[in-house]
């Protein structure tokens, strides 16, 4: 076993094949110093290998790569990608974090999107057509997605007891019950469609395509 550095304390009491310790800053650096190439996808990476069992395809690798995003000399925009592999398959990119902080899962995220998730059509273990799941950690707790403009305004979409609830700045505006009843301004719609507004006499406006025409 090899231990490199003891930092500000003692080495681990159960050393692995390689232990790297330090007290602050970058503890381990992997450096691609190729100054002759500025091609896109020039990488520095970590390969993780597994060799388990004694039958079938028991050897496999995973990777974490840091790579150059472009082929422009002097432009060092860089990203991270993570690779996993199914049984018997080669490592496949599953997660990418771009130089701008955008995240793509099973896809190379486009420039206009901060989070892009795509089903893996090649996977034999993909969960049907479910693209993303937001799940609470206990019975009776709601699973919520929050949208915010980073000022004081926010909107949430929540599921609680199979009902969908939409709120704007903390005020419920739309409620869809598990039986299909829809409430607009009504938190407990008793009919197929409940419309309610506390301060306005106008409950429903139906307009044609001409502005101002009823």
ZIDA-V227032 format. One record per residue. N is the residue number from 1. OMEGA is omega as a letter, one per 40 degrees, with the letter a starting at -180 (none if undefined). D_CENTER is the distance of its C-alpha to the mean C-alpha in Angstrom with 2 decimals. Layout:
BEGIN
N;OMEGA;D_CENTER / N;OMEGA;D_CENTER
END
This chain:
BEGIN
1;a;37.29 / 2;i;36.51 / 3;a;35.60 / 4;i;34.95 / 5;i;35.54 / 6;i;35.90 / 7;a;34.29 / 8;i;35.81 / 9;a;36.29 / 10;i;37.44 / 11;i;35.76 / 12;a;33.85 / 13;i;36.32 / 14;a;34.80 / 15;i;34.22 / 16;a;32.08 / 17;i;33.05 / 18;i;31.68 / 19;i;30.89 / 20;a;30.02 / 21;i;30.53 / 22;a;30.80 / 23;a;31.03 / 24;i;28.86 / 25;i;27.21 / 26;a;25.95 / 27;a;27.15 / 28;a;26.56 / 29;i;26.42 / 30;a;26.12 / 31;i;27.77 / 32;a;28.17 / 33;i;31.35 / 34;a;32.11 / 35;a;33.58 / 36;a;35.06 / 37;i;31.92 / 38;a;29.47 / 39;i;27.88 / 40;i;24.25 / 41;i;22.24 / 42;a;24.70 / 43;i;22.92 / 44;a;23.21 / 45;i;21.63 / 46;i;21.73 / 47;i;22.65 / 48;a;22.46 / 49;i;25.14 / 50;i;25.96 / 51;a;29.40 / 52;i;30.01 / 53;a;32.54 / 54;i;35.64 / 55;i;35.21 / 56;i;33.15 / 57;a;30.17 / 58;a;29.62 / 59;i;28.53 / 60;i;24.98 / 61;i;22.88 / 62;a;19.33 / 63;i;18.53 / 64;a;16.75 / 65;i;17.90 / 66;a;18.45 / 67;i;19.79 / 68;a;21.61 / 69;a;20.03 / 70;i;23.41 / 71;a;27.03 / 72;i;28.70 / 73;i;31.05 / 74;i;30.38 / 75;a;26.81 / 76;i;24.58 / 77;a;21.13 / 78;a;18.94 / 79;i;15.47 / 80;i;13.90 / 81;a;13.09 / 82;a;12.84 / 83;i;15.11 / 84;a;15.96 / 85;i;18.91 / 86;a;20.33 / 87;i;23.92 / 88;a;26.24 / 89;i;23.72 / 90;i;22.95 / 91;a;19.76 / 92;i;17.13 / 93;a;14.23 / 94;a;10.93 / 95;i;8.52 / 96;i;9.76 / 97;a;9.78 / 98;a;12.64 / 99;a;15.64 / 100;i;14.73 / 101;i;11.39 / 102;a;9.45 / 103;i;6.36 / 104;i;7.08 / 105;a;6.53 / 106;i;10.22 / 107;i;11.28 / 108;a;12.61 / 109;i;11.08 / 110;a;14.16 / 111;a;15.66 / 112;a;15.55 / 113;i;11.83 / 114;i;9.37 / 115;i;6.21 / 116;a;7.41 / 117;a;6.99 / 118;i;10.42 / 119;i;12.57 / 120;a;14.38 / 121;a;17.94 / 122;a;19.58 / 123;i;18.40 / 124;a;21.14 / 125;a;18.97 / 126;a;16.29 / 127;i;16.19 / 128;a;18.18 / 129;i;16.63 / 130;a;13.86 / 131;i;10.68 / 132;i;8.57 / 133;i;10.36 / 134;a;10.79 / 135;i;13.73 / 136;a;16.30 / 137;i;17.95 / 138;i;21.45 / 139;i;23.90 / 140;i;24.65 / 141;a;21.51 / 142;i;19.44 / 143;a;15.76 / 144;i;14.88 / 145;i;12.63 / 146;i;14.08 / 147;a;14.68 / 148;i;16.73 / 149;i;18.79 / 150;i;19.00 / 151;i;22.67 / 152;a;23.99 / 153;i;22.61 / 154;i;19.78 / 155;i;19.19 / 156;i;17.67 / 157;a;17.28 / 158;i;18.14 / 159;i;19.39 / 160;a;22.34 / 161;i;24.91 / 162;i;23.70 / 163;i;24.30 / 164;a;21.97 / 165;i;22.58 / 166;i;21.87 / 167;i;22.81 / 168;a;23.47 / 169;i;24.18 / 170;a;24.67 / 171;a;27.12 / 172;a;26.59 / 173;a;27.29 / 174;a;26.44 / 175;i;26.74 / 176;a;26.50 / 177;a;28.18 / 178;i;27.77 / 179;i;31.10 / 180;i;29.92 / 181;a;31.83 / 182;i;30.35 / 183;i;31.21 / 184;a;30.97 / 185;a;32.02 / 186;a;32.88 / 187;a;30.95 / 188;a;33.01 / 189;a;33.97 / 190;i;37.11 / 191;i;37.45 / 192;i;35.43 / 193;i;34.87 / 194;i;35.64 / 195;a;35.89 / 196;i;36.73 / 197;a;37.17 / 198;a;39.05 / 199;a;40.67 / 200;i;41.15 / 201;a;43.72 / 202;a;41.60 / 203;a;39.42 / 204;i;38.68 / 205;i;39.13 / 206;a;39.34 / 207;i;39.79 / 208;a;40.54 / 209;i;39.10 / 210;a;41.74 / 211;i;40.77 / 212;a;42.78 / 213;i;44.21 / 214;none;44.08
END
